[in-house]
Amino acid sequence: MTNVAVATSSPLAAEAARDVAAAGGNAVDCALAAALLTMNTEPGVCALAGSAFITVWPANGDPVTIDGNVAVPGAGLPEAERGHGAVSVSMEYGGGIETLVGTGSVAVPGALAAIEHAWKRYGATNWRSIFAPSIRATREGFPLSSACHYYLGYSGESIYGRSKEGFDALHHPDGKLRDIKATILVPGLSDTLDGIAEDGADLFYRGELGAAIARHCRDGGGMLTRQDLATYRPQDRTPLMATVGGWQIATNPPPAVGGAVLTAMLIACSTIATRRWTRESLRQLINAQQACLDFRKRRMDLAFDMQSEATELIESARNGQLLSRWTSASTVHTSVVDSDGTACAITASSGYGSGEMPAGTGLWLNNCLGEIELNRRGLDAGPIGARLPSNMAPSVARRDGAVLAVGSPGADRITTALQQFLINYLQFDMSLHDAIAHPRVHVDTSGKELRLMAEAGHDLPDVGLPLKLFPKPVMYFGGVGAAVFKQGEGLASAADPRREGGTCIYEQ
């Protein structure tokens, strides 16, 4: 009998994983079911027509990261028809952002292809069973989470007003956003999911659903074509590896940037001499963040050869050169492990959302081409089919009969949140809950000058950066979810108190 531990984005998603475990699912099945639930019941925060990375370390095999990231669209289009259909939107969300929305911001979605690929390779239950909780939730209605409500308070009209069906699902007839915990019914979504459960991902990529998505984008001047969808394939990649506290950690490799930055940060902090946070160990942590995030902004965000840049970043961390210059810059996640020793970590995103919903599908489309702070090339993001930049870094780790799955949402705070959790848990031997809940710091590179963002509770060193201090833990610093299985101790899971999360342990 296989038992599982789950940490995910909501109690509803944890219940989905529990249902699949009870039906005989393993860690991968349960992770996929929970991830699907979050993608389809977290409007604004995530959506199925976006991206996902899935890192799996099977009990008897090597780790692999399945790359289901979004890709540059435009297959078969003449040059004159590229670069149209996007609209600039400014919001006060996150202290003020500008992003591109509309059909021209939609990249080729990869999440569903990655989910099907992972299930075919590692799943133990049937395809329909991992969709059943999402179909049920979207057919009966699901509660609007506080995280969704917060984001939609800024984007409900400017972005999600672009689709009448979508806007009406989230708002009262007078235009007011529905309350937290209000029941949300998205027209057409349960039927769409039921069709995918029946026909597989082909319906989305090569069938009628894909035709409707491509037609909607092309009619609006966007670049996504039927050829883009029909030729999209997920890719198996060999994860980046790092060692912390005797644990081997496998994380997301290039062309994504998040895993390389996380790996370099962990290497740069591997020489911390104490087993607790002191002023000197915090100084080393902050310097590592500053150096890695600066390298990313200067060298990686616009790089065509991401592999060579990632290699240089990691090697400079190993040989000590990375820190020498610094001693004087929206997602959902699910982590599942099982008692057989398999771990699965899934992080997914649809950007800020394009606001576009092809009529009758219930599917909000991504705006990943329009995430200007991440995709700095904008609509001209590179050759057709190329994967876009990503911070996502779902990770798995092993040591002496123990296995861990972990990840976090949170834009560029993904890597710094995971850095601190992994040091807390693997290096400082904090409990799983304490390692997640412990106060965090983050070097913010988004503005004209660097800032140190910090939660209260640290004895902070003077590192020469302006400080913004948060009096209590806040969602800004990510939402780590972790699950672990240890021989002789059993299963455990914990979700970040900074976000609305869900956990469960299923034991037969």
C-alpha positions as CSV (number, residue, x, y, z in Angstrom):
1,M,0.0,0.0,0.0
2,T,1.3,3.5,-0.9
3,N,0.8,6.3,1.6
4,V,1.4,10.0,0.6
5,A,2.1,13.4,2.1
6,V,0.9,16.5,0.3
7,A,1.6,20.2,0.6
8,T,-0.2,22.4,-2.0
9,S,-1.9,25.7,-2.6
10,S,-5.4,25.2,-1.0
11,P,-7.3,22.8,1.2
12,L,-9.4,21.9,-1.8
13,A,-6.3,20.8,-3.7
14,A,-5.1,18.7,-0.8
15,E,-8.5,17.0,-0.8
16,A,-8.1,16.2,-4.5
17,A,-4.7,14.6,-3.8
18,R,-6.3,12.6,-0.9
19,D,-9.1,11.3,-3.2
20,V,-6.6,10.2,-5.8
21,A,-4.4,8.5,-3.1
22,A,-7.5,6.6,-1.9
23,A,-8.1,5.4,-5.5
24,G,-4.6,3.9,-5.6
25,G,-2.6,6.9,-6.9
26,N,1.1,7.4,-6.2
27,A,3.0,10.6,-5.5
28,V,2.9,11.7,-9.1
29,D,-0.8,11.0,-9.6
30,C,-1.6,12.9,-6.4
31,A,0.6,15.8,-7.4
32,L,-1.0,16.1,-10.8
33,A,-4.5,16.0,-9.4
34,A,-3.7,18.7,-6.9
35,A,-1.9,20.8,-9.5
36,L,-4.9,20.5,-11.9
37,L,-7.2,21.6,-9.1
38,T,-5.2,24.7,-8.3
39,M,-4.8,25.7,-12.0
40,N,-8.6,25.5,-12.5
41,T,-9.8,27.0,-9.2
42,E,-7.4,29.9,-8.6
43,P,-8.6,32.5,-11.2
44,G,-6.0,35.2,-11.7
45,V,-3.3,33.3,-9.8
46,C,-3.0,30.5,-12.3
47,A,-4.8,28.8,-15.2
48,L,-4.5,25.6,-17.2
49,A,-3.5,27.4,-20.4
50,G,-0.1,28.4,-19.0
51,S,3.2,26.8,-18.0
52,A,4.4,24.1,-15.6
53,F,7.6,22.4,-14.6
54,I,7.4,19.0,-13.0
55,T,10.4,17.5,-11.2
56,V,10.1,13.8,-10.3
57,W,12.6,11.6,-8.5
58,P,11.2,8.1,-8.7
59,A,12.1,5.6,-5.9
60,N,14.2,3.5,-8.3
61,G,15.5,5.8,-10.9
62,D,17.2,9.1,-11.7
63,P,15.5,12.5,-11.2
64,V,14.0,14.3,-14.2
65,T,12.5,17.7,-14.8
66,I,9.6,17.8,-17.3
67,D,9.6,21.2,-19.1
68,G,6.1,22.3,-19.9
69,N,7.0,25.9,-20.1
70,V,5.3,28.3,-22.5
71,A,6.9,28.9,-25.8
72,V,7.2,31.7,-28.4
73,P,4.2,31.5,-30.8
74,G,3.8,32.4,-34.5
75,A,4.4,29.2,-36.5
76,G,3.3,29.7,-40.1
77,L,2.8,33.5,-39.7
78,P,4.4,36.0,-42.0
79,E,6.5,38.6,-40.2
80,A,4.0,41.4,-40.8
81,E,1.4,39.5,-38.7
82,R,3.7,39.2,-35.6
83,G,3.8,41.6,-32.7
84,H,0.2,42.7,-32.6
85,G,-2.8,42.3,-30.4
86,A,-1.3,43.3,-27.0
87,V,-2.4,46.1,-24.7
88,S,-0.4,47.7,-22.0
89,V,-2.0,47.7,-18.5
90,S,-0.7,49.4,-15.3
91,M,-1.8,48.2,-11.9
92,E,-1.0,49.1,-8.3
93,Y,-0.6,45.4,-7.5
94,G,2.8,44.6,-5.9
95,G,3.6,48.3,-5.5
96,G,2.9,49.0,-9.1
97,I,3.5,47.0,-12.3
98,E,3.1,47.3,-16.0
99,T,2.2,44.3,-18.1
100,L,0.9,43.4,-21.6
101,V,-2.4,41.6,-21.9
102,G,-4.8,40.6,-24.7
103,T,-4.4,38.0,-27.4
104,G,-1.0,39.3,-28.5
105,S,0.4,38.4,-25.0
106,V,-0.5,34.8,-25.2
107,A,2.4,32.3,-25.5
108,V,2.0,28.6,-26.4
109,P,0.7,26.8,-23.3
110,G,2.7,23.8,-22.1
111,A,1.2,22.8,-18.7
112,L,-1.3,20.3,-19.9
113,A,1.2,18.6,-22.2
114,A,3.6,18.2,-19.3
115,I,0.9,16.8,-17.0
116,E,-0.1,14.2,-19.5
117,H,3.6,13.3,-20.2
118,A,4.3,12.9,-16.4
119,W,1.2,10.7,-16.0
120,K,2.1,8.4,-18.9
121,R,5.6,8.0,-17.6
122,Y,5.0,7.7,-13.8
123,G,1.3,7.5,-13.1
124,A,-0.3,4.5,-11.4
125,T,-4.0,5.4,-11.7
126,N,-6.1,6.2,-14.8
127,W,-6.2,9.6,-16.6
128,R,-9.8,10.4,-15.8
129,S,-9.2,9.9,-12.0
130,I,-6.7,12.8,-11.8
131,F,-9.2,15.1,-13.5
132,A,-12.2,14.0,-11.4
133,P,-11.7,16.4,-8.5
134,S,-11.3,19.4,-10.8
135,I,-14.3,18.4,-12.9
136,R,-16.4,18.1,-9.7
137,A,-15.2,21.4,-8.2
138,T,-15.7,23.4,-11.4
139,R,-19.2,21.8,-12.0
140,E,-20.4,22.4,-8.4
141,G,-18.6,25.7,-7.9
142,F,-15.5,26.5,-5.9
143,P,-14.7,29.1,-3.2
144,L,-12.8,32.3,-4.2
145,S,-9.6,32.2,-2.3
146,S,-8.2,35.2,-0.4
147,A,-5.1,35.2,-2.7
148,C,-7.3,35.3,-5.8
149,H,-9.5,38.0,-4.3
150,Y,-6.5,40.2,-3.4
151,Y,-5.1,40.0,-7.0
152,L,-8.5,40.4,-8.7
153,G,-9.1,43.5,-6.6
154,Y,-6.4,45.1,-8.8
155,S,-6.9,43.2,-12.1
156,G,-10.6,42.3,-12.1
157,E,-11.6,45.1,-14.5
158,S,-8.3,46.1,-16.3
159,I,-7.4,42.4,-17.2
160,Y,-10.3,40.1,-16.4
161,G,-12.9,42.5,-17.9
162,R,-11.7,41.5,-21.4
163,S,-14.0,38.4,-21.3
164,K,-17.6,38.9,-20.5
165,E,-18.0,35.2,-19.5
166,G,-14.9,35.4,-17.3
167,F,-15.8,38.8,-15.8
168,D,-19.4,37.7,-14.9
169,A,-18.1,34.6,-13.2
170,L,-16.0,36.7,-10.8
171,H,-18.3,39.7,-10.3
172,H,-21.8,40.5,-9.2
173,P,-24.2,41.9,-11.8
174,D,-23.4,45.4,-10.6
175,G,-19.7,44.9,-11.4
176,K,-18.5,44.4,-7.8
177,L,-15.9,41.6,-7.2
178,R,-17.4,38.6,-5.4
179,D,-16.5,38.1,-1.8
180,I,-13.8,35.8,-0.4
181,K,-15.2,32.3,-0.2
182,A,-18.0,33.1,-2.6
183,T,-18.9,30.2,-4.9
184,I,-17.4,30.7,-8.4
185,L,-18.9,28.9,-11.5
186,V,-17.0,29.4,-14.7
187,P,-19.2,28.7,-17.7
188,G,-17.9,25.9,-19.9
189,L,-14.9,25.0,-17.7
190,S,-16.2,21.7,-16.3
191,D,-17.2,20.5,-19.8
192,T,-13.8,21.4,-21.1
193,L,-12.1,19.4,-18.4
194,D,-14.5,16.5,-18.9
195,G,-13.5,16.5,-22.6
196,I,-9.8,16.5,-21.8
197,A,-10.4,13.6,-19.3
198,E,-12.1,11.7,-22.1
199,D,-9.9,12.5,-25.1
200,G,-6.5,13.4,-23.5
201,A,-4.4,16.5,-24.2
202,D,-4.9,16.0,-27.9
203,L,-8.2,17.8,-27.6
204,F,-6.3,20.9,-26.3
205,Y,-3.4,20.7,-28.7
206,R,-4.7,19.1,-31.9
207,G,-8.5,18.9,-31.5
208,E,-11.5,21.2,-31.4
209,L,-10.5,22.9,-28.2
210,G,-7.1,23.9,-29.7
211,A,-8.8,25.2,-32.8
212,A,-11.1,27.4,-30.7
213,I,-8.1,28.8,-28.7
214,A,-6.0,29.5,-31.8
215,R,-9.0,31.1,-33.6
216,H,-9.7,33.4,-30.7
217,C,-6.1,34.5,-30.6
218,R,-5.8,35.1,-34.3
219,D,-9.1,36.9,-34.5
220,G,-7.8,39.3,-31.9
221,G,-4.5,39.9,-33.7
222,G,-2.4,37.5,-31.5
223,M,0.3,35.2,-32.8
224,L,-0.8,31.8,-31.4
225,T,-1.7,29.4,-34.2
226,R,-3.0,25.9,-34.6
227,Q,0.4,24.9,-35.8
228,D,2.0,26.2,-32.6
229,L,-0.3,24.0,-30.5
230,A,-0.1,20.9,-32.7
231,T,3.7,20.9,-32.7
232,Y,4.2,21.7,-29.0
233,R,6.0,18.9,-27.0
234,P,7.1,18.8,-23.4
235,Q,10.8,18.1,-22.9
236,D,12.6,15.9,-20.4
237,R,15.6,17.6,-18.9
238,T,18.4,16.5,-16.6
239,P,18.0,18.5,-13.4
240,L,20.7,20.7,-11.9
241,M,22.2,19.1,-8.7
242,A,23.4,20.6,-5.5
243,T,24.4,19.3,-2.1
244,V,23.2,20.8,1.2
245,G,23.7,19.1,4.6
246,G,24.3,15.8,2.9
247,W,21.2,16.0,0.8
248,Q,21.3,15.8,-3.0
249,I,18.9,18.3,-4.4
250,A,17.6,18.1,-8.0
251,T,16.1,21.3,-9.4
252,N,14.9,23.0,-12.6
253,P,17.7,23.3,-15.2
254,P,18.2,25.8,-18.1
255,P,16.7,27.2,-20.2
256,A,14.7,28.1,-17.1
257,V,16.7,30.5,-14.8
258,G,15.2,29.8,-11.4
259,G,17.0,26.5,-10.8
260,A,20.4,27.8,-11.8
261,V,20.0,30.9,-9.5
262,L,18.8,28.7,-6.6
263,T,21.8,26.3,-7.1
264,A,24.3,29.1,-7.1
265,M,22.7,30.6,-4.0
266,L,22.9,27.3,-2.1
267,I,26.5,26.7,-3.1
268,A,27.5,30.2,-2.0
269,C,25.9,29.6,1.4
270,S,27.3,26.0,1.9
271,T,30.2,27.4,3.9
272,I,28.1,29.0,6.6
273,A,29.9,27.9,9.7
274,T,27.1,28.2,12.2
275,R,23.9,26.1,12.4
276,R,21.7,29.1,13.1
277,W,21.1,32.6,11.8
278,T,23.6,35.1,13.1
279,R,24.6,38.5,11.7
280,E,27.5,36.9,9.8
281,S,25.5,34.0,8.4
282,L,22.7,36.5,7.3
283,R,25.4,38.7,5.7
284,Q,26.5,35.7,3.7
285,L,22.9,34.8,2.7
286,I,22.2,38.4,1.6
287,N,25.5,38.7,-0.3
288,A,24.6,35.4,-2.1
289,Q,21.2,36.8,-3.1
290,Q,22.6,40.1,-4.2
291,A,25.3,38.5,-6.3
292,C,23.1,35.9,-7.9
293,L,20.2,38.1,-8.7
294,D,22.5,40.8,-10.1
295,F,24.2,38.2,-12.3
296,R,20.8,37.0,-13.5
297,K,19.6,40.5,-14.3
298,R,22.8,41.5,-16.2
299,R,23.6,38.2,-17.9
300,M,20.7,35.8,-18.0
301,D,17.5,37.6,-18.6
302,L,18.5,38.5,-22.2
303,A,20.9,35.6,-22.9
304,F,20.5,33.4,-26.0
305,D,22.8,30.7,-24.6
306,M,21.3,30.2,-21.2
307,Q,23.3,27.0,-20.6
308,S,26.7,28.7,-20.7
309,E,25.5,31.6,-18.5
310,A,24.1,29.2,-15.9
311,T,27.3,27.2,-16.0
312,E,29.4,30.4,-15.4
313,L,27.1,31.4,-12.5
314,I,27.3,28.1,-10.8
315,E,31.1,27.7,-11.3
316,S,31.7,31.2,-9.9
317,A,29.7,30.2,-6.8
318,R,31.8,27.1,-6.4
319,N,35.2,28.8,-6.7
320,G,34.3,31.7,-4.4
321,Q,34.4,34.4,-7.1
322,L,30.7,35.1,-7.0
323,L,30.7,36.7,-3.6
324,S,34.0,38.5,-3.8
325,R,32.6,41.5,-5.6
326,W,29.7,41.8,-3.0
327,T,31.6,41.6,0.3
328,S,32.6,45.4,0.4
329,A,16.3,41.7,-8.1
330,S,2.4,34.6,-10.0
331,T,2.4,30.9,-9.5
332,V,1.1,27.9,-7.6
333,H,3.0,24.9,-6.3
334,T,2.4,21.3,-5.2
335,S,4.8,18.9,-3.4
336,V,4.0,15.2,-2.8
337,V,6.0,12.3,-1.6
338,D,5.0,8.7,-1.1
339,S,6.0,5.9,1.2
340,D,7.6,4.0,-1.8
341,G,10.2,6.9,-1.9
342,T,9.0,8.8,-5.0
343,A,8.8,12.6,-4.9
344,C,7.1,15.0,-7.2
345,A,7.2,18.8,-7.2
346,I,5.1,20.9,-9.6
347,T,5.1,24.6,-10.1
348,A,2.8,26.3,-12.6
349,S,2.1,29.8,-13.8
350,S,0.0,31.8,-16.3
351,G,1.6,35.1,-15.7
352,Y,-0.7,37.9,-14.7
353,G,-3.3,36.5,-17.1
354,S,-4.1,37.9,-20.6
355,G,-7.8,38.3,-19.6
356,E,-8.7,36.3,-22.7
357,M,-11.2,33.4,-22.6
358,P,-12.3,31.8,-25.8
359,A,-16.1,31.6,-25.8
360,G,-17.5,28.5,-24.2
361,T,-14.2,27.0,-23.1
362,G,-14.0,28.4,-19.5
363,L,-10.2,28.7,-20.0
364,W,-8.3,31.9,-19.2
365,L,-5.2,32.2,-21.4
366,N,-1.7,33.2,-20.2
367,N,0.0,36.6,-20.8
368,C,3.5,35.1,-20.5
369,L,4.8,37.1,-23.6
370,G,3.7,40.2,-21.7
371,E,5.4,39.6,-18.4
372,I,7.9,42.4,-19.1
373,E,9.9,42.1,-15.9
374,L,10.6,38.4,-16.7
375,N,10.4,38.3,-20.5
376,R,12.5,41.4,-21.1
377,R,12.4,41.0,-24.9
378,G,8.7,41.5,-24.9
379,L,6.6,40.3,-27.9
380,D,9.7,39.7,-29.9
381,A,10.9,37.0,-27.5
382,G,13.1,34.9,-29.8
383,P,12.8,32.2,-32.4
384,I,9.4,30.5,-32.7
385,G,9.1,27.6,-30.3
386,A,11.8,28.8,-27.9
387,R,10.9,28.5,-24.2
388,L,10.4,31.8,-22.3
389,P,12.4,32.7,-19.2
390,S,11.1,31.3,-15.9
391,N,11.8,31.6,-12.2
392,M,10.1,28.4,-11.3
393,A,12.2,25.8,-9.5
394,P,10.3,22.8,-8.3
395,S,12.9,20.6,-6.5
396,V,13.3,17.2,-5.0
397,A,16.0,15.9,-2.7
398,R,17.3,12.6,-1.2
399,R,19.5,11.5,1.7
400,D,19.9,8.1,3.5
401,G,16.4,6.7,2.8
402,A,14.7,10.1,3.1
403,V,13.0,12.0,0.2
404,L,11.8,15.6,0.0
405,A,9.7,17.5,-2.5
406,V,9.6,21.3,-2.3
407,G,8.8,24.5,-4.2
408,S,7.2,27.9,-4.0
409,P,5.3,30.5,-5.9
410,G,6.4,34.1,-5.8
411,A,8.1,35.5,-8.9
412,D,11.8,36.2,-8.2
413,R,11.2,35.5,-4.6
414,I,10.8,31.8,-5.5
415,T,14.6,31.3,-5.4
416,T,15.3,33.2,-2.3
417,A,12.4,31.6,-0.4
418,L,13.6,28.1,-1.4
419,Q,17.2,29.1,-0.6
420,Q,16.3,29.9,3.0
421,F,13.9,27.0,3.5
422,L,16.6,24.5,2.3
423,I,19.3,26.0,4.5
424,N,16.9,26.0,7.5
425,Y,15.7,22.4,7.0
426,L,18.8,20.7,5.5
427,Q,21.6,22.6,7.0
428,F,20.3,24.0,10.3
429,D,18.0,21.0,11.1
430,M,14.9,23.0,11.8
431,S,11.6,21.2,11.8
432,L,9.7,21.2,8.5
433,H,7.2,23.8,9.8
434,D,9.7,26.0,11.5
435,A,12.0,25.9,8.4
436,I,9.1,27.3,6.3
437,A,7.7,29.8,8.8
438,H,11.1,31.3,9.8
439,P,11.4,35.0,8.9
440,R,12.8,35.7,5.4
441,V,14.9,38.3,3.6
442,H,15.0,39.1,-0.1
443,V,17.3,41.4,-2.1
444,D,14.9,43.3,-4.4
445,T,16.5,44.1,-7.8
446,S,13.3,45.3,-9.5
447,G,13.9,49.1,-9.1
448,K,16.6,51.6,-10.0
449,E,18.4,50.8,-6.7
450,L,18.7,47.6,-4.7
451,R,16.7,47.2,-1.6
452,L,16.8,44.7,1.3
453,M,13.3,43.4,2.0
454,A,13.0,41.6,5.4
455,E,10.5,40.2,7.8
456,A,10.8,41.1,11.5
457,G,12.7,38.6,13.7
458,H,16.2,38.7,12.3
459,D,19.2,40.5,13.9
460,L,20.1,42.0,10.5
461,P,23.6,43.1,9.6
462,D,24.4,46.4,7.9
463,V,24.9,45.4,4.2
464,G,24.7,48.9,2.8
465,L,21.2,48.6,1.3
466,P,18.1,50.5,2.0
467,L,15.9,48.4,4.3
468,K,12.1,47.8,4.0
469,L,11.0,45.9,7.1
470,F,7.7,44.0,7.3
471,P,6.4,43.7,10.9
472,K,5.0,40.1,10.2
473,P,5.3,37.4,7.6
474,V,3.6,38.4,4.3
475,M,2.8,36.7,1.0
476,Y,5.4,38.8,-0.8
477,F,8.1,36.4,0.4
478,G,6.7,33.3,-1.4
479,G,4.6,30.3,-0.3
480,V,6.9,27.3,0.3
481,G,5.2,23.9,0.4
482,A,7.2,20.8,1.3
483,A,6.5,17.1,1.9
484,V,9.0,14.6,3.2
485,F,9.2,10.8,3.8
486,K,11.9,9.4,6.1
487,Q,12.4,5.7,6.8
488,G,11.6,5.0,10.4
489,E,9.8,8.3,10.9
490,G,7.1,8.3,8.2
491,L,5.4,11.1,6.2
492,A,5.2,14.8,7.0
493,S,4.1,17.9,5.1
494,A,3.8,21.7,5.8
495,A,2.5,24.7,3.9
496,D,3.6,28.3,4.2
497,P,1.6,30.4,6.7
498,R,2.2,33.3,4.4
499,R,-0.3,31.9,1.9
500,E,-3.6,30.0,2.0
501,G,-2.3,26.4,1.6
502,G,-3.4,22.9,2.1
503,T,-1.7,19.8,3.5
504,C,-2.7,16.2,4.0
505,I,-1.3,12.8,5.0
506,Y,-3.0,9.8,3.5
507,E,-2.2,6.5,5.2
508,Q,-4.1,3.3,4.4
